[in-house]
Amino acid sequence: MRVASVISSMSLGALLVYSMRFTLLERASRSFMDRLGGDVREKIIEASEPPELRGKTPIRVGSLEDLARVAEEAFKPIIHHGGVFHVLDGNVRYEFHMAAEGDVEEK
């Protein structure tokens, strides 16, 4: 019984390590935009050029979910260009930088 429990514990440990490695590698292979949830992703529009930012007071938010909440309350779209997401509301520009969450900016 002792041998069987040691063998089964080692087997389960090896399977756990393998599944964690597979999950982390699969997540790392997808881009940030592919990993976004459906509700936030529906609010993002891709900009062909950066939005006009002169004369607007920048406010950095901590997460993309916070920016989605701002966009929802202001009834404005989220504009994505490069590694930065913007919501333009009057003279205020709310922005989220992907590097703020530790993600690598995509080109």
VENTAJO-V379270 format. One record per residue. N is the residue number from 1. RES is the residue in three letters. PHI is phi as a letter, one per 30 degrees, with the letter a starting at -180 (NA if undefined). PSI is psi as a letter, one per 20 degrees, with the letter a starting at -180 (none if undefined). OMEGA is omega in radians with two decimals (NA if undefined). Layout:
{{N RES PHI PSI OMEGA} {N RES PHI PSI OMEGA}}
This chain:
{{1 MET NA g -3.12} {2 ARG d g 3.13} {3 VAL d g 3.14} {4 ALA d h -3.14} {5 SER d h 3.10} {6 VAL d g 3.14} {7 ILE d g -3.14} {8 SER d h 3.09} {9 SER d g 3.12} {10 MET d h 3.12} {11 SER d g 3.12} {12 LEU d h 3.08} {13 GLY d g 3.12} {14 ALA d g 3.10} {15 LEU d h 3.10} {16 LEU d g 3.12} {17 VAL d g 3.14} {18 TYR d g -3.11} {19 SER d h 3.09} {20 MET d g 3.12} {21 ARG d g 3.13} {22 PHE d g -3.13} {23 THR d g -3.13} {24 LEU d g 3.12} {25 LEU d h 3.13} {26 GLU d g -3.14} {27 ARG d g -3.11} {28 ALA d h -3.10} {29 SER d i 3.12} {30 ARG d q 3.12} {31 SER d r -3.13} {32 PHE e g -3.11} {33 MET d h 3.12} {34 ASP d h -3.12} {35 ARG d i -3.10} {36 LEU d q 3.08} {37 GLY d r -3.06} {38 GLY d g -3.07} {39 ASP d g 3.14} {40 VAL d g -3.09} {41 ARG d h -3.14} {42 GLU d h -3.09} {43 LYS c i -3.06} {44 ILE c p 3.01} {45 ILE c q -3.13} {46 GLU d p 3.13} {47 ALA c p 3.10} {48 SER d h 3.05} {49 GLU b q -3.09} {50 PRO d q 3.11} {51 PRO d q 3.10} {52 GLU d o -3.02} {53 LEU c i -3.09} {54 ARG d p 3.08} {55 GLY i j -3.14} {56 LYS c p 3.13} {57 THR d o -3.12} {58 PRO d p 3.02} {59 ILE b o 3.13} {60 ARG d p 3.08} {61 VAL c q -3.02} {62 GLY d h -3.10} {63 SER b r 3.12} {64 LEU d h 3.09} {65 GLU d h 3.07} {66 ASP d g 3.11} {67 LEU d h 3.10} {68 ALA d h 3.09} {69 ARG d g 3.10} {70 VAL d g -3.13} {71 ALA d h -3.13} {72 GLU d g -3.13} {73 GLU d h 3.13} {74 ALA d i -3.08} {75 PHE h l 3.14} {76 LYS b q 3.09} {77 PRO d r 3.01} {78 ILE c p -3.12} {79 ILE c p -3.12} {80 HIS c p 3.04} {81 HIS b p -3.10} {82 GLY i c -3.14} {83 GLY c j -3.07} {84 VAL b p 3.06} {85 PHE c p -3.09} {86 HIS b q 2.87} {87 VAL b o -3.13} {88 LEU c p -3.12} {89 ASP b n -3.10} {90 GLY i c 3.13} {91 ASN c j -3.14} {92 VAL c p 3.10} {93 ARG b o 3.05} {94 TYR c p -3.10} {95 GLU b q 3.06} {96 PHE b p 3.11} {97 HIS c p -3.11} {98 MET e h -3.14} {99 ALA d i 3.13} {100 ALA d h 3.11} {101 GLU c j 3.13} {102 GLY i j 3.12} {103 ASP d q 3.12} {104 VAL d p 3.12} {105 GLU d p 3.13} {106 GLU c q -3.12} {107 LYS c none NA}}
